[in-house]
């Protein structure tokens, strides 16, 4: 939600930084990779119980995510490959961070509490997958009350007040489930409004288009040859 509303403003703010990085010869892919390294360091800090350091590294993990797009645009190297790389590293960074939280719970609590970060990551992955699949199918799933930026903010609040960390994770889990439901319903309605007849016609045209002109002409000649003997024998 925050990313959709403020992304343009954020890109405008960080454009000077992007131009500076371009002059320094720093590519957007390097910045994205640095974000993964920061996420790994954040996971280790949280897992070892140093939540304040984990909070600092969590903030530093978010900085490359803001800068890589601006650097790509400033350098004129914005490309689908970079978007793909950024998306994959986002999922990897989330897995590392929530894995660090689960590690922390295994060291400080008993019972099933370490499963909570796993549930949060799993539900967040469903939210991201619904949007990615909807985009691939041509539908709009840019709805919901929580995205990656909001999850980082809530997690940061939990790291700042360590005793509230389980409650913030429970809140994230609930919001992820609500967002996944919102996106599923939105895409389901759009897909249900698609006319099946149009889809069948499109598939028929595609199958015809995949057949070469020579093959279609040969097929017509064979059909005509099969019909002609019947016509000659009919008067008899």
C-alpha positions, 0 to 999 in steps of 0.5 A: 500500500505504501509502495504504491502510493509513495513510490513515485515520490520516493523515486524523485527523492533518491534520483540525485543519489542514483545519478551520483552512483551512476557517476561512481560506476555503481550498478543497480545490480550491485546495490541489490546484491548489497541488500541481500548481504544486509539481510543476511547480517540482519538475520544473524544479529536477530538470531543471536539476540541482538535486536537493536543491531538487527533493527539497524541492519533491517533499515539498511536492508531497505535502503538498497531496495529504494536505491536500485530502481533509481540507479537503474533509471538514472543510468538508463539501464532499467531492464526486465532482467533487473526487475527479475533479479530484484524480485528474487532477491526480495524473496530471499531477503525476506526468507533470511530475515524471518529465518533469523527471527525463528532462530531467535525464538528457538534460543529464547522460548519453548514450544511452537513460537518459532513456527510463527515467523515461518507462517508469516513468511509463507503467507507473505509469499502467497500475497506476492505470488497472487500478484505476480501470477495476476500480472502474468495473466493480465489481471490487476491484483494491486490491492490489499492493506499490507505489502513488503514495506508495511511488513518491514515497518511492523517488524521494525516496531517489534525489534524495537520493543522486543517483548512485543515481537511475537504480537507484531508477527501475529499482526503481520500474519493476520494482515497477510491473510486479509491481503491474500484474500483481497487479491484472490477475490479481486483476480477471481472477479476479473477472471470470472468476467472473461467471456469463455467464448472469446477464449475459445475463439482465441485458441482456435485462431492460435491453432490456425495461425500455427499451421503453415499456409502450405500445410493448409493448402495440402489439406484442402487438396486432400479433402477436395480429392476425397470429395470428387470421386463421390461426386462422379459416382453419384449419378451412377 
